[in-house]
Amino acid sequence: MHHQTPGLRVALVYPPYGPVKNEPGIKAVKENYGIFPSLSLLYVAGILEHAGCEVLFIDAHAEGLSIEETTARLSAFDPVYIGYTITTYLFFQTLDWIKAIKKRVPVPTIVGGVHLSIYPTETLHHDAIDYAVTGEAEISLPELLHTLQRGGDLRDVRGVAFRVGGPVAEGGQVVVNSAADTVDVDEAPMPARHLIDNSIYHSFISKRKNFSVTITSRGCPYKCIFCEQGSKAFRARSPIKVVDELELANKEFDIQELDFFDSSFTIRKQRVIDICEEINRRKLDITWAARTRVDCITPDVLRAMRSAGCSRIYYGIESGNREILRVLKKSTSLDQIKQVVSDTRKAGIDTFGYFMVGNPYETPTTIRQTIRLALDLDLDYAQFSKVTPMPATEMYTMLLQETGRDYWREFVLNPHSDLVPRPKCDMTDAEIQRWCRLAYLRFYYRPSMIKRRLAAVESFDELQRSASTAWEVVKQRELGEDSTGMEVVG
């Protein structure tokens, strides 16, 4: 059995975040993108409850809470520890909150997230942060708490990092223990959705309340150079366990629409079909959307998904140029992209294309090819993101080789607002920004698209939302300040 710490009070805080430099989206689009629950913190909450802890979950982002309101709730709960999830590019926004909260509620801070598997030492240079979980939390976190509570030796806890001998500035040392064992994804506790108000979340294209997010697999067997998931083994939850969670979400919390956040939901086609059959067998009335690759989809999978309530598929298309697709390690052809998008539409599922601008070897000509492809595909939605080399990706390794400078590591040690350059791309950030904006305008402001949008609007509120987003995008002439991906799910 895992380590138990019965009755231990742990609070989890998800701070608000605004636009940041070095982040792929466009500000206006992002601000209207919706409010997603932090799935990783909900998993952590489930793990803590499973270990017997009493958990307070504060989503300051979704509820729009100030530091004062957040600390008032924390003080009333009187936690022994406070936990946060960290992403590299939001590091300083989260750290500001951690520091401000710690001043008012002086208890030890525990952090986790993919970021900690990359920069544990740099993160613990900041003495507002006391302990870090460097991998998946299922085993390490309960063991860390158990060891802390009984005053055991932290060096025996795998998958954590901590300081010895005081703050680093005063000669303290950061200790990073070896990694914990890989988690059996079917054994992991469910996300603790009962700790949040599920009615306050939405995405800019969600139609039904309540809206939530889920993930049915971890890691990815593909090796796209811009994504850190490719370095992680693909581990999928069993169809029964997946649908158990969907059923609970639907029956218990009236969740009617979900976004599946797997890197590629359809990697194992039979598994997808089994999940869809199970949803139908249990007669779940849910609408859902998933992300995948065009080379991982077949007409029978599309039919199964549609029959089980899938209303939209997000395809990572990335570029309209064959050479760039090859460099990104997207093993697909333009013909295959066109075929799959057309098959998806025939199956009655909306299509959403992700594109990147500022790839290696990008020129105005290749960007035009990308915009051309986005228009030709007749997608329902498109997102054009500026390329940002993220840590632990092959693209970032290319950048290190090219510049010899570890931008993200420097950033975590000491915040700077230098833009992270793009490897093998000699276009300026302002140019790439202008092209992104042009791509949005070309895509959304054409007669066929405006007609389609109006036809699809189901309420005045929704019309206002899309009109104001559109207007913000147009208005933003100067998009230099812009930034963070719309996929911030924490």
KEZARO-615227 format. One record per residue (C-alpha): residue number from 1; z, y negated, x negated. Coordinates in steps of 0.5 Angstrom, whole numbers, plus 500, padded with zeros to 3 digits. Each point is the difference from the previous one (the first is absolute). Example, Ala and Ser with C-alpha at 12.3 -4.5 7.8 and 13.67 -1.06 7.14 Angstrom:
! residues 2
pt nr 1; up 516; north 509; east 475
pt nr 2; up 498; north 493; east 498
***
This chain:
! residues 490
pt nr 1; up 500; north 500; east 500
pt nr 2; up 499; north 493; east 498
pt nr 3; up 506; north 496; east 498
pt nr 4; up 504; north 497; east 505
pt nr 5; up 503; north 493; east 500
pt nr 6; up 503; north 500; east 507
pt nr 7; up 502; north 493; east 504
pt nr 8; up 497; north 496; east 494
pt nr 9; up 497; north 493; east 502
pt nr 10; up 493; north 499; east 497
pt nr 11; up 496; north 494; east 503
pt nr 12; up 493; north 499; east 499
pt nr 13; up 496; north 494; east 500
pt nr 14; up 493; north 498; east 500
pt nr 15; up 499; north 493; east 498
pt nr 16; up 494; north 496; east 503
pt nr 17; up 495; north 498; east 495
pt nr 18; up 494; north 495; east 500
pt nr 19; up 494; north 499; east 497
pt nr 20; up 500; north 502; east 492
pt nr 21; up 495; north 499; east 495
pt nr 22; up 497; north 506; east 497
pt nr 23; up 499; north 503; east 507
pt nr 24; up 494; north 502; east 503
pt nr 25; up 499; north 497; east 507
pt nr 26; up 499; north 494; east 503
pt nr 27; up 506; north 496; east 502
pt nr 28; up 497; north 498; east 507
pt nr 29; up 498; north 507; east 501
pt nr 30; up 507; north 503; east 498
pt nr 31; up 504; north 496; east 504
pt nr 32; up 497; north 502; east 506
pt nr 33; up 500; north 507; east 498
pt nr 34; up 506; north 502; east 503
pt nr 35; up 507; north 503; east 499
pt nr 36; up 501; north 507; east 497
pt nr 37; up 506; north 503; east 500
pt nr 38; up 502; north 502; east 493
pt nr 39; up 499; north 508; east 500
pt nr 40; up 503; north 501; east 493
pt nr 41; up 506; north 497; east 502
pt nr 42; up 500; north 504; east 507
pt nr 43; up 500; north 506; east 496
pt nr 44; up 505; north 498; east 495
pt nr 45; up 505; north 498; east 506
pt nr 46; up 498; north 507; east 503
pt nr 47; up 502; north 503; east 493
pt nr 48; up 507; north 496; east 500
pt nr 49; up 502; north 503; east 507
pt nr 50; up 498; north 507; east 498
pt nr 51; up 505; north 499; east 494
pt nr 52; up 505; north 498; east 505
pt nr 53; up 500; north 492; east 499
pt nr 54; up 501; north 495; east 505
pt nr 55; up 493; north 495; east 500
pt nr 56; up 499; north 493; east 502
pt nr 57; up 492; north 498; east 499
pt nr 58; up 498; north 493; east 500
pt nr 59; up 493; north 498; east 501
pt nr 60; up 500; north 493; east 498
pt nr 61; up 493; north 500; east 500
pt nr 62; up 498; north 502; east 507
pt nr 63; up 506; north 496; east 503
pt nr 64; up 499; north 494; east 496
pt nr 65; up 507; north 500; east 497
pt nr 66; up 503; north 495; east 496
pt nr 67; up 504; north 501; east 494
pt nr 68; up 506; north 498; east 504
pt nr 69; up 499; north 504; east 506
pt nr 70; up 499; north 506; east 495
pt nr 71; up 506; north 499; east 496
pt nr 72; up 504; north 499; east 507
pt nr 73; up 498; north 507; east 502
pt nr 74; up 501; north 503; east 494
pt nr 75; up 507; north 497; east 499
pt nr 76; up 502; north 503; east 507
pt nr 77; up 498; north 507; east 498
pt nr 78; up 503; north 500; east 493
pt nr 79; up 496; north 504; east 496
pt nr 80; up 502; north 504; east 494
pt nr 81; up 492; north 499; east 497
pt nr 82; up 494; north 496; east 502
pt nr 83; up 493; north 503; east 499
pt nr 84; up 493; north 497; east 500
pt nr 85; up 493; north 503; east 499
pt nr 86; up 496; north 496; east 494
pt nr 87; up 493; north 499; east 499
pt nr 88; up 497; north 497; east 494
pt nr 89; up 497; north 494; east 502
pt nr 90; up 505; north 498; east 505
pt nr 91; up 505; north 502; east 495
pt nr 92; up 503; north 492; east 499
pt nr 93; up 500; north 499; east 507
pt nr 94; up 504; north 506; east 501
pt nr 95; up 505; north 498; east 494
pt nr 96; up 501; north 493; east 503
pt nr 97; up 503; north 504; east 506
pt nr 98; up 504; north 505; east 497
pt nr 99; up 503; north 494; east 495
pt nr 100; up 502; north 496; east 506
pt nr 101; up 503; north 506; east 504
pt nr 102; up 504; north 502; east 494
pt nr 103; up 503; north 493; east 500
pt nr 104; up 503; north 501; east 507
pt nr 105; up 501; north 507; east 500
pt nr 106; up 501; north 502; east 493
pt nr 107; up 499; north 508; east 501
pt nr 108; up 496; north 504; east 495
pt nr 109; up 492; north 500; east 501
pt nr 110; up 496; north 506; east 500
pt nr 111; up 492; north 500; east 500
pt nr 112; up 494; north 505; east 501
pt nr 113; up 493; north 500; east 501
pt nr 114; up 494; north 502; east 496
pt nr 115; up 501; north 494; east 495
pt nr 116; up 506; north 503; east 498
pt nr 117; up 496; north 506; east 497
pt nr 118; up 496; north 495; east 496
pt nr 119; up 505; north 494; east 498
pt nr 120; up 507; north 503; east 500
pt nr 121; up 503; north 497; east 494
pt nr 122; up 497; north 493; east 501
pt nr 123; up 503; north 500; east 507
pt nr 124; up 507; north 502; east 498
pt nr 125; up 499; north 494; east 495
pt nr 126; up 502; north 496; east 506
pt nr 127; up 508; north 501; east 501
pt nr 128; up 499; north 498; east 508
pt nr 129; up 498; north 507; east 500
pt nr 130; up 504; north 506; east 498
pt nr 131; up 497; north 507; east 501
pt nr 132; up 493; north 502; east 501
pt nr 133; up 497; north 506; east 503
pt nr 134; up 494; north 502; east 496
pt nr 135; up 496; north 505; east 504
pt nr 136; up 501; north 502; east 507
pt nr 137; up 507; north 499; east 503
pt nr 138; up 501; north 507; east 504
pt nr 139; up 504; north 503; east 494
pt nr 140; up 502; north 495; east 496
pt nr 141; up 503; north 495; east 504
pt nr 142; up 505; north 504; east 504
pt nr 143; up 502; north 503; east 493
pt nr 144; up 500; north 493; east 497
pt nr 145; up 505; north 497; east 505
pt nr 146; up 504; north 507; east 500
pt nr 147; up 501; north 499; east 492
pt nr 148; up 502; north 492; east 501
pt nr 149; up 505; north 502; east 505
pt nr 150; up 503; north 505; east 496
pt nr 151; up 500; north 496; east 494
pt nr 152; up 495; north 506; east 497
pt nr 153; up 495; north 499; east 494
pt nr 154; up 494; north 497; east 502
pt nr 155; up 496; north 503; east 494
pt nr 156; up 500; north 506; east 504
pt nr 157; up 497; north 497; east 506
pt nr 158; up 492; north 502; east 499
pt nr 159; up 495; north 494; east 503
pt nr 160; up 505; north 494; east 499
pt nr 161; up 500; north 494; east 495
pt nr 162; up 507; north 496; east 499
pt nr 163; up 503; north 495; east 495
pt nr 164; up 506; north 502; east 495
pt nr 165; up 504; north 495; east 496
pt nr 166; up 499; north 494; east 505
pt nr 167; up 494; north 495; east 501
pt nr 168; up 494; north 501; east 495
pt nr 169; up 500; north 493; east 498
pt nr 170; up 507; north 502; east 497
pt nr 171; up 498; north 506; east 497
pt nr 172; up 500; north 505; east 505
pt nr 173; up 495; north 506; east 500
pt nr 174; up 496; north 502; east 506
pt nr 175; up 500; north 508; east 500
pt nr 176; up 494; north 503; east 504
pt nr 177; up 501; north 508; east 502
pt nr 178; up 495; north 505; east 500
pt nr 179; up 496; north 501; east 507
pt nr 180; up 503; north 504; east 506
pt nr 181; up 497; north 506; east 502
pt nr 182; up 494; north 499; east 505
pt nr 183; up 502; north 500; east 507
pt nr 184; up 498; north 505; east 506
pt nr 185; up 496; north 495; east 504
pt nr 186; up 502; north 504; east 506
pt nr 187; up 507; north 500; east 499
pt nr 188; up 501; north 493; east 499
pt nr 189; up 504; north 496; east 506
pt nr 190; up 496; north 496; east 505
pt nr 191; up 500; north 493; east 500
pt nr 192; up 506; north 497; east 503
pt nr 193; up 496; north 496; east 506
pt nr 194; up 506; north 500; east 504
pt nr 195; up 503; north 494; east 495
pt nr 196; up 495; north 495; east 502
pt nr 197; up 497; north 497; east 506
pt nr 198; up 493; north 503; east 501
pt nr 199; up 498; north 495; east 504
pt nr 200; up 499; north 494; east 495
pt nr 201; up 494; north 503; east 496
pt nr 202; up 493; north 500; east 501
pt nr 203; up 493; north 500; east 496
pt nr 204; up 495; north 494; east 501
pt nr 205; up 496; north 506; east 504
pt nr 206; up 505; north 504; east 503
pt nr 207; up 499; north 500; east 508
pt nr 208; up 507; north 504; east 502
pt nr 209; up 507; north 499; east 499
pt nr 210; up 504; north 503; east 497
pt nr 211; up 496; north 500; east 493
pt nr 212; up 503; north 503; east 494
pt nr 213; up 497; north 504; east 494
pt nr 214; up 501; north 507; east 497
pt nr 215; up 497; north 504; east 494
pt nr 216; up 498; north 507; east 500
pt nr 217; up 499; north 501; east 493
pt nr 218; up 502; north 498; east 493
pt nr 219; up 495; north 499; east 494
pt nr 220; up 493; north 501; east 499
pt nr 221; up 495; north 504; east 497
pt nr 222; up 495; north 495; east 499
pt nr 223; up 500; north 495; east 494
pt nr 224; up 498; north 493; east 502
pt nr 225; up 501; north 496; east 494
pt nr 226; up 503; north 494; east 504
pt nr 227; up 506; north 505; east 504
pt nr 228; up 506; north 502; east 497
pt nr 229; up 500; north 506; east 505
pt nr 230; up 495; north 504; east 496
pt nr 231; up 505; north 502; east 495
pt nr 232; up 505; north 503; east 505
pt nr 233; up 499; north 507; east 502
pt nr 234; up 497; north 501; east 507
pt nr 235; up 506; north 503; east 505
pt nr 236; up 499; north 500; east 507
pt nr 237; up 505; north 501; east 506
pt nr 238; up 498; north 506; east 504
pt nr 239; up 497; north 499; east 507
pt nr 240; up 506; north 502; east 504
pt nr 241; up 505; north 495; east 496
pt nr 242; up 495; north 494; east 501
pt nr 243; up 499; north 501; east 507
pt nr 244; up 508; north 501; east 501
pt nr 245; up 501; north 493; east 497
pt nr 246; up 494; north 497; east 505
pt nr 247; up 503; north 503; east 506
pt nr 248; up 507; north 498; east 498
pt nr 249; up 497; north 493; east 499
pt nr 250; up 497; north 500; east 506
pt nr 251; up 505; north 503; east 505
pt nr 252; up 506; north 497; east 497
pt nr 253; up 498; north 493; east 498
pt nr 254; up 494; north 499; east 504
pt nr 255; up 495; north 499; east 494
pt nr 256; up 493; north 501; east 503
pt nr 257; up 496; north 497; east 494
pt nr 258; up 500; north 502; east 493
pt nr 259; up 497; north 499; east 493
pt nr 260; up 500; north 506; east 496
pt nr 261; up 501; north 497; east 493
pt nr 262; up 497; north 506; east 496
pt nr 263; up 496; north 498; east 494
pt nr 264; up 494; north 505; east 503
pt nr 265; up 503; north 504; east 506
pt nr 266; up 494; north 504; east 501
pt nr 267; up 500; north 504; east 493
pt nr 268; up 501; north 507; east 503
pt nr 269; up 496; north 500; east 506
pt nr 270; up 503; north 506; east 503
pt nr 271; up 507; north 497; east 500
pt nr 272; up 497; north 494; east 503
pt nr 273; up 497; north 504; east 506
pt nr 274; up 507; north 504; east 501
pt nr 275; up 504; north 493; east 500
pt nr 276; up 495; north 498; east 506
pt nr 277; up 500; north 506; east 504
pt nr 278; up 508; north 500; east 499
pt nr 279; up 500; north 493; east 503
pt nr 280; up 496; north 502; east 506
pt nr 281; up 504; north 506; east 501
pt nr 282; up 506; north 496; east 501
pt nr 283; up 496; north 495; east 504
pt nr 284; up 502; north 494; east 496
pt nr 285; up 498; north 494; east 503
pt nr 286; up 499; north 496; east 493
pt nr 287; up 495; north 496; east 497
pt nr 288; up 499; north 500; east 492
pt nr 289; up 496; north 498; east 494
pt nr 290; up 499; north 503; east 493
pt nr 291; up 497; north 498; east 493
pt nr 292; up 495; north 505; east 497
pt nr 293; up 494; north 500; east 495
pt nr 294; up 493; north 501; east 503
pt nr 295; up 499; north 506; east 496
pt nr 296; up 506; north 504; east 503
pt nr 297; up 498; north 500; east 507
pt nr 298; up 495; north 504; east 505
pt nr 299; up 498; north 500; east 507
pt nr 300; up 505; north 505; east 502
pt nr 301; up 506; north 496; east 497
pt nr 302; up 498; north 494; east 504
pt nr 303; up 499; north 504; east 506
pt nr 304; up 507; north 503; east 499
pt nr 305; up 503; north 493; east 498
pt nr 306; up 497; north 496; east 506
pt nr 307; up 502; north 506; east 505
pt nr 308; up 508; north 499; east 498
pt nr 309; up 500; north 492; east 500
pt nr 310; up 497; north 497; east 494
pt nr 311; up 497; north 494; east 501
pt nr 312; up 498; north 497; east 494
pt nr 313; up 499; north 502; east 493
pt nr 314; up 501; north 496; east 493
pt nr 315; up 494; north 502; east 495
pt nr 316; up 501; north 498; east 493
pt nr 317; up 493; north 498; east 499
pt nr 318; up 501; north 495; east 494
pt nr 319; up 493; north 498; east 498
pt nr 320; up 493; north 500; east 502
pt nr 321; up 498; north 501; east 493
pt nr 322; up 499; north 507; east 497
pt nr 323; up 502; north 499; east 493
pt nr 324; up 506; north 496; east 502
pt nr 325; up 502; north 506; east 505
pt nr 326; up 499; north 505; east 494
pt nr 327; up 504; north 495; east 495
pt nr 328; up 506; north 500; east 506
pt nr 329; up 499; north 508; east 500
pt nr 330; up 498; north 500; east 507
pt nr 331; up 496; north 506; east 500
pt nr 332; up 496; north 498; east 506
pt nr 333; up 493; north 498; east 502
pt nr 334; up 497; north 494; east 504
pt nr 335; up 497; north 505; east 505
pt nr 336; up 506; north 504; east 501
pt nr 337; up 504; north 493; east 501
pt nr 338; up 495; north 498; east 505
pt nr 339; up 500; north 507; east 503
pt nr 340; up 507; north 501; east 501
pt nr 341; up 501; north 493; east 503
pt nr 342; up 495; north 502; east 505
pt nr 343; up 503; north 506; east 502
pt nr 344; up 507; north 497; east 501
pt nr 345; up 497; north 495; east 505
pt nr 346; up 496; north 506; east 503
pt nr 347; up 507; north 503; east 501
pt nr 348; up 503; north 494; east 503
pt nr 349; up 504; north 498; east 495
pt nr 350; up 500; north 493; east 497
pt nr 351; up 499; north 499; east 493
pt nr 352; up 503; north 495; east 495
pt nr 353; up 497; north 499; east 493
pt nr 354; up 504; north 498; east 494
pt nr 355; up 496; north 497; east 494
pt nr 356; up 502; north 497; east 494
pt nr 357; up 497; north 494; east 496
pt nr 358; up 501; north 499; east 493
pt nr 359; up 499; north 507; east 497
pt nr 360; up 498; north 502; east 493
pt nr 361; up 493; north 498; east 499
pt nr 362; up 500; north 495; east 506
pt nr 363; up 495; north 495; east 501
pt nr 364; up 498; north 495; east 506
pt nr 365; up 494; north 505; east 501
pt nr 366; up 505; north 506; east 500
pt nr 367; up 504; north 496; east 505
pt nr 368; up 494; north 499; east 505
pt nr 369; up 499; north 507; east 500
pt nr 370; up 507; north 502; east 502
pt nr 371; up 499; north 494; east 506
pt nr 372; up 493; north 503; east 502
pt nr 373; up 503; north 507; east 500
pt nr 374; up 506; north 498; east 504
pt nr 375; up 495; north 496; east 505
pt nr 376; up 495; north 506; east 500
pt nr 377; up 506; north 505; east 502
pt nr 378; up 501; north 497; east 506
pt nr 379; up 508; north 501; east 499
pt nr 380; up 505; north 497; east 505
pt nr 381; up 504; north 497; east 495
pt nr 382; up 500; north 499; east 493
pt nr 383; up 505; north 497; east 494
pt nr 384; up 498; north 497; east 494
pt nr 385; up 505; north 500; east 495
pt nr 386; up 500; north 497; east 493
pt nr 387; up 501; north 505; east 494
pt nr 388; up 507; north 500; east 498
pt nr 389; up 501; north 505; east 494
pt nr 390; up 507; north 504; east 502
pt nr 391; up 504; north 503; east 495
pt nr 392; up 500; north 507; east 499
pt nr 393; up 492; north 500; east 502
pt nr 394; up 494; north 502; east 495
pt nr 395; up 498; north 493; east 502
pt nr 396; up 506; north 497; east 497
pt nr 397; up 499; north 505; east 494
pt nr 398; up 493; north 497; east 499
pt nr 399; up 503; north 493; east 500
pt nr 400; up 506; north 502; east 495
pt nr 401; up 494; north 502; east 495
pt nr 402; up 496; north 494; east 501
pt nr 403; up 506; north 495; east 500
pt nr 404; up 505; north 503; east 496
pt nr 405; up 505; north 497; east 505
pt nr 406; up 505; north 503; east 505
pt nr 407; up 500; north 495; east 505
pt nr 408; up 504; north 504; east 505
pt nr 409; up 505; north 502; east 495
pt nr 410; up 501; north 492; east 498
pt nr 411; up 500; north 498; east 507
pt nr 412; up 506; north 505; east 502
pt nr 413; up 504; north 498; east 494
pt nr 414; up 498; north 492; east 501
pt nr 415; up 496; north 497; east 506
pt nr 416; up 494; north 497; east 498
pt nr 417; up 494; north 498; east 505
pt nr 418; up 495; north 502; east 495
pt nr 419; up 494; north 503; east 504
pt nr 420; up 499; north 507; east 498
pt nr 421; up 493; north 500; east 497
pt nr 422; up 495; north 505; east 503
pt nr 423; up 497; north 505; east 495
pt nr 424; up 493; north 500; east 498
pt nr 425; up 499; north 494; east 505
pt nr 426; up 498; north 493; east 498
pt nr 427; up 500; north 497; east 506
pt nr 428; up 506; north 495; east 501
pt nr 429; up 505; north 501; east 505
pt nr 430; up 498; north 494; east 504
pt nr 431; up 493; north 503; east 501
pt nr 432; up 502; north 506; east 502
pt nr 433; up 505; north 497; east 505
pt nr 434; up 494; north 496; east 503
pt nr 435; up 496; north 506; east 500
pt nr 436; up 505; north 504; east 504
pt nr 437; up 500; north 494; east 505
pt nr 438; up 493; north 500; east 501
pt nr 439; up 500; north 508; east 501
pt nr 440; up 505; north 499; east 506
pt nr 441; up 496; north 494; east 503
pt nr 442; up 493; north 504; east 499
pt nr 443; up 504; north 506; east 503
pt nr 444; up 504; north 497; east 506
pt nr 445; up 495; north 494; east 502
pt nr 446; up 494; north 503; east 502
pt nr 447; up 498; north 501; east 507
pt nr 448; up 500; north 507; east 501
pt nr 449; up 507; north 500; east 497
pt nr 450; up 503; north 494; east 504
pt nr 451; up 497; north 504; east 507
pt nr 452; up 503; north 506; east 498
pt nr 453; up 507; north 497; east 498
pt nr 454; up 500; north 496; east 507
pt nr 455; up 498; north 507; east 504
pt nr 456; up 506; north 504; east 497
pt nr 457; up 505; north 494; east 501
pt nr 458; up 505; north 503; east 505
pt nr 459; up 505; north 494; east 501
pt nr 460; up 500; north 493; east 499
pt nr 461; up 505; north 500; east 495
pt nr 462; up 496; north 505; east 496
pt nr 463; up 494; north 495; east 500
pt nr 464; up 504; north 494; east 498
pt nr 465; up 503; north 505; east 494
pt nr 466; up 493; north 501; east 498
pt nr 467; up 497; north 493; east 501
pt nr 468; up 506; north 497; east 496
pt nr 469; up 499; north 505; east 494
pt nr 470; up 493; north 499; east 500
pt nr 471; up 501; north 492; east 500
pt nr 472; up 505; north 501; east 494
pt nr 473; up 495; north 504; east 496
pt nr 474; up 495; north 494; east 501
pt nr 475; up 504; north 495; east 499
pt nr 476; up 503; north 502; east 493
pt nr 477; up 495; north 497; east 495
pt nr 478; up 505; north 501; east 494
pt nr 479; up 502; north 507; east 500
pt nr 480; up 503; north 500; east 493
pt nr 481; up 507; north 500; east 502
pt nr 482; up 498; north 506; east 504
pt nr 483; up 502; north 507; east 499
pt nr 484; up 504; north 507; east 502
pt nr 485; up 497; north 506; east 503
pt nr 486; up 500; north 501; east 507
pt nr 487; up 502; north 507; east 499
pt nr 488; up 507; north 498; east 498
pt nr 489; up 504; north 505; east 504
pt nr 490; up 506; north 500; east 495
***
